[in-house]
């Protein structure tokens, strides 16, 4: 019954219940701020704090509700720093963050992309409001091997860029081929703590995302709006992309998916614009801070692969014709 209700809300919110109603969406950047964080790639909000990870940074930055830095949490060795960034061959490539229940608290999980052996780590940050942080690290090597087998892909075809939690399931997005994976979170957590437990069952879903100027867009981040059963995601476009040495960044899309209908869902996507022009940045992560019947208010971060990062406020607007 809950899923039926969420599905009705999703239809009402973005598609409309009348076949005669024409629905379109636009995504506009309404504010841009600079982040003093290298290569921001994963964003999540827990209580009144924001957690920002950089794919080549040694620290996760904790910001207050006004995006002021309050703490740095060290999650990687600084042995291979070069110009305050980890060398590409050494970076953990932390790309996806999600808040999850863990014990009596809610913790932040940050996933490595899995695109190389150095990038198959999971970081768990146990946080309290007194800024007491505990960091635990887990190997994702075996889990990612299970995913590759179930998805029938090679090591080079795994590049996890988004994570979310919905209906007791962990959701992961693979940028390389625009696949979405789900597994029961309880099974995932048991397996992370002890690989002797039964491996989690993985469900695999394939999606077609937009092509821009002959270049395929790829998943880059996501967030669940629980009461709508909606996954809001970002997808970036690069010219002839290479996951180790990315080429020219063309722009980004924001899209939505009905999580209640993953077997048949078609993503609704729109390019991200700034002053009516395509915003030429790689949006890496997204969080919805507020929504009503016509708008999603979104916070996003960008990474231009040169070490600079931006914090964006974006409005996804529904238009009814």
LINZI-V609218 format. One record per residue. N is the residue number from 1. RES is the residue in one letter. SS is DSSP state (@ for helix, = for strand, . for the rest). PSI is psi in degrees with one decimal (* if undefined). Layout:
BEGIN
n	res	ss	psi
N	RES	SS	PSI
N	RES	SS	PSI
END
This chain:
BEGIN
n	res	ss	psi
1	X	.	-41.1
2	X	@	-43.2
3	X	@	-35.7
4	X	@	-44.2
5	X	@	-44.1
6	X	@	-39.3
7	X	@	-39.7
8	X	@	-41.9
9	X	@	-42.0
10	X	@	-47.6
11	X	@	-44.9
12	X	@	-38.6
13	X	@	-46.2
14	X	@	-18.7
15	X	@	-35.4
16	X	.	145.5
17	X	.	-10.0
18	X	.	130.1
19	X	.	-17.7
20	X	.	-11.8
21	X	.	129.9
22	X	.	124.1
23	X	=	134.4
24	X	=	161.9
25	X	=	151.2
26	X	=	152.1
27	X	=	117.0
28	X	=	131.5
29	X	=	123.8
30	X	=	-11.2
31	X	=	142.4
32	X	=	128.3
33	X	=	152.2
34	X	=	136.8
35	X	=	130.7
36	X	.	54.7
37	X	.	133.2
38	X	.	125.9
39	X	.	54.8
40	X	=	129.8
41	X	=	-18.4
42	X	=	133.6
43	X	=	135.7
44	X	=	153.3
45	X	=	130.8
46	X	=	117.9
47	X	.	-121.5
48	X	.	17.8
49	X	=	147.2
50	X	=	138.2
51	X	=	124.8
52	X	=	121.8
53	X	=	144.3
54	X	=	143.1
55	X	.	-16.6
56	X	.	22.0
57	X	.	153.0
58	X	.	-13.7
59	X	=	146.9
60	X	=	128.4
61	X	=	132.4
62	X	=	123.9
63	X	=	153.3
64	X	.	-174.1
65	X	.	-18.5
66	X	.	12.3
67	X	.	28.9
68	X	.	140.2
69	X	=	128.8
70	X	=	-20.6
71	X	=	151.3
72	X	=	129.8
73	X	=	115.4
74	X	=	126.5
75	X	.	-4.9
76	X	.	158.3
77	X	.	143.6
78	X	.	16.8
79	X	.	-31.9
80	X	.	32.3
81	X	=	139.1
82	X	=	115.7
83	X	.	42.5
84	X	.	17.4
85	X	=	143.5
86	X	=	143.6
87	X	.	148.6
88	X	.	-36.9
89	X	.	-13.5
90	X	.	-11.5
91	X	.	147.3
92	X	.	-13.3
93	X	.	54.1
94	X	=	117.9
95	X	=	-14.3
96	X	=	133.8
97	X	=	147.5
98	X	=	143.0
99	X	=	131.5
100	X	=	156.2
101	X	=	132.9
102	X	=	107.4
103	X	.	-133.7
104	X	.	-8.4
105	X	=	178.3
106	X	=	131.0
107	X	=	168.0
108	X	=	124.8
109	X	=	136.5
110	X	=	124.8
111	X	=	134.8
112	X	=	153.2
113	X	.	-27.4
114	X	.	5.4
115	X	.	-6.2
116	X	.	172.8
117	X	@	-32.1
118	X	@	-13.6
119	X	@	22.3
120	X	.	54.6
121	X	=	147.8
122	X	=	130.2
123	X	=	128.4
124	X	=	123.6
125	X	=	114.1
126	X	=	118.5
127	X	=	139.1
128	X	.	168.6
129	X	.	-3.1
130	X	.	12.6
131	X	.	38.4
132	X	.	108.3
133	X	=	135.2
134	X	=	130.3
135	X	=	126.4
136	X	=	144.3
137	X	=	141.1
138	X	=	150.9
139	X	=	133.6
140	X	.	5.9
141	X	@	-50.4
142	X	@	-39.2
143	X	@	-44.9
144	X	@	-30.9
145	X	@	-39.9
146	X	@	-44.6
147	X	@	-45.6
148	X	@	-40.0
149	X	@	-46.5
150	X	@	-34.2
151	X	@	-7.7
152	X	.	51.3
153	X	.	162.0
154	X	.	173.6
155	X	@	-38.3
156	X	@	-10.9
157	X	@	10.3
158	X	.	123.6
159	X	.	83.4
160	X	=	125.4
161	X	=	-11.1
162	X	=	147.4
163	X	=	143.9
164	X	=	166.7
165	X	=	128.8
166	X	=	130.2
167	X	.	40.6
168	X	.	12.4
169	X	=	142.0
170	X	=	132.1
171	X	=	128.8
172	X	=	141.0
173	X	=	132.1
174	X	=	116.6
175	X	.	-35.1
176	X	.	-43.6
177	X	.	14.9
178	X	.	47.9
179	X	=	150.1
180	X	=	133.2
181	X	=	140.6
182	X	=	151.5
183	X	=	153.4
184	X	=	129.7
185	X	@	-37.7
186	X	@	-39.3
187	X	@	-41.8
188	X	@	-46.2
189	X	@	-43.3
190	X	@	-40.9
191	X	@	-36.3
192	X	@	-38.5
193	X	@	-32.6
194	X	.	110.7
195	X	.	-3.8
196	X	.	-15.3
197	X	.	160.6
198	X	.	139.6
199	X	.	147.1
200	X	.	146.1
201	X	.	130.7
202	X	.	131.0
203	X	=	139.3
204	X	=	131.7
205	X	=	138.4
206	X	=	139.5
207	X	.	148.5
208	X	.	120.6
209	X	.	165.4
210	X	.	153.3
211	X	=	130.9
212	X	=	121.5
213	X	.	38.7
214	X	.	3.7
215	X	=	131.0
216	X	=	132.8
217	X	=	154.9
218	X	=	143.7
219	X	=	138.3
220	X	=	-8.2
221	X	=	164.6
222	X	=	165.9
223	X	=	141.6
224	X	=	129.7
225	X	=	98.0
226	X	@	-44.7
227	X	@	-18.6
228	X	@	-7.4
229	X	.	36.1
230	X	=	133.6
231	X	=	116.3
232	X	=	130.5
233	X	=	163.3
234	X	=	150.5
235	X	=	129.3
236	X	=	157.6
237	X	=	124.8
238	X	=	147.0
239	X	.	117.3
240	X	.	63.3
241	X	.	146.7
242	X	.	125.3
243	X	.	-20.3
244	X	.	-41.1
245	X	.	77.8
246	X	.	148.1
247	X	.	-154.8
248	X	.	132.7
249	X	=	127.2
250	X	=	-45.0
251	X	=	-169.2
252	X	=	156.2
253	X	=	154.4
254	X	=	135.9
255	X	=	169.9
256	X	=	151.0
257	X	=	141.5
258	X	=	110.1
259	X	@	-17.9
260	X	@	-13.8
261	X	@	48.8
262	X	.	-29.6
263	X	.	-24.2
264	X	.	0.6
265	X	.	141.1
266	X	.	123.4
267	X	.	138.7
268	X	=	115.5
269	X	=	150.5
270	X	=	142.1
271	X	=	149.4
272	X	=	125.4
273	X	=	153.5
274	X	=	118.1
275	X	.	44.4
276	X	.	8.7
277	X	=	153.4
278	X	=	127.8
279	X	.	113.1
280	X	.	54.5
281	X	.	157.5
282	X	.	104.6
283	X	=	120.9
284	X	=	-21.4
285	X	=	158.7
286	X	=	144.0
287	X	=	134.8
288	X	=	123.6
289	X	=	-22.0
290	X	=	147.3
291	X	=	150.5
292	X	.	-163.0
293	X	.	-10.0
294	X	.	-13.4
295	X	=	148.1
296	X	=	129.1
297	X	=	119.7
298	X	=	145.5
299	X	=	130.2
300	X	=	159.1
301	X	=	153.3
302	X	=	157.6
303	X	=	117.3
304	X	.	11.0
305	X	.	3.4
306	X	.	6.9
307	X	.	-12.8
308	X	.	153.6
309	X	=	148.8
310	X	=	148.2
311	X	=	125.6
312	X	=	145.8
313	X	=	126.0
314	X	=	141.8
315	X	=	122.6
316	X	=	116.7
317	X	=	133.7
318	X	=	133.7
319	X	=	129.3
320	X	=	126.3
321	X	.	*
END
